[in-house]
């Protein structure tokens, strides 16, 4: 009774918090935009575009091999988005982000060649990155064989991927065509729901926790980098942000962007004309925790995805506003495909994409193909970090399976099962350093 009385006594005071200030009405005009860095000149050009890529058919889904049926519906639309930037010298850069499982290398090659031929965009200045949501459709870039033409699953996947490729080219074109004067700043915050999903290999095999996951002592990268794009009047037009964690909060049969999709949705709420783009980091051995419905009683996996999305969007909000770091240009970029070998020596080498992009001396993007484990991100930040920021993204320009570090390869386990040779990390690291040094001259 005493507690109820105390609560009732607070009600009048709490109600005052919802009273609008004098002169304010629901019809009051919105406040004018305020720049977070008014001293930074708007000497960039920027444009953003997006397109809904939610399948119109209930296709088979990507990400979990155990699925035995196609999708059953959707709870959130999937998007492809493009952010185009141009420095004072006219050099251009385009980021494409996808609420999908990965970026097929054949699709990257086709779009890169087309964008260079028709739009004058250099191949090294195109970044294609996928959020790796496990609640999106299967993709197919290999043409149908005669035997597959009556296979509905194969035909629908092929048709979807062909349309997706056209949609992506359209947003690249629109983002470039709609560029306007802008100022760029960046900073980073932190978000803590990612945990290393591999077991603790330092424990002896007979230890009671030897095979339990997640591993709270395992390496993680909790940084949330964010690039802020302001119009000349100070209004927020776009933001590119990243995080290193699998989009595997969900295990159901509905289209959804998972936590990354919700983070983008929350950031875009109440901001007309604003585009939020998610750049997946090196999350090959990271999962969002808690996850699935059997972890937190009474909380569904969808609610967990939304909670993680809110946590990430809150971190992005802070990164966008606190102590903005100006970006001054120019854009310098390099892209090469290196040969990665398999340990058995029986399979052809894989042509693996490595990309380095420097924006002035303030920020360097390192993009790597496929499912890169977190060791790479931590290593490059340690070895290349200085006054400027290092932003490392996996799942870019290629999707061919897991890319382990030497540590993970020697430990074994799921992320090491592709069978790469032991020099996989060494080859990638050497190429990143080479490109970084070339662009730094």
Buried (B, 14 or more C-beta within 10 A) or exposed (E): EEEEEEEEEEEEEEEEEEEEEEEEEEEEEEEEEEBBBEEBEBBBBBBBBBBEBBBEEBBBBBBEEEBEEBBEEBBBBBBBBBBBBBBEEEBBBBBBBBBBBBBBBBBBBBBBEBBBEEBEBBBBBBBBBBBBBBBBBBBBBEEBEEEBEEEEEBBBBBBBBBEBBEBBBBBBBBBBEEBEBBBBBBBBBEBEBBBBBBBBBEBEEEEEEEEEBBBEEBBBBBBBBBBBBBBBEBBBBBBBBBBBBBBBBBBBBBBBBBBBBBBBBBBBEEEEEBBBBBBBBBBBBBBBBBBBBEEBEEEEBBEBBBBBBBBBBBBBBBBBBEEBBBBBBEBBBBBBBBEBBBBEEEEEEBBBBBBBBBBBEBBBBBBBBBBBBBBBBBBBBEEBEEEBBBBBBBBBBBBBBBBBBBEBBEBEBEBBEBEBBEBBBEBBBEBBBBBBEEBEE
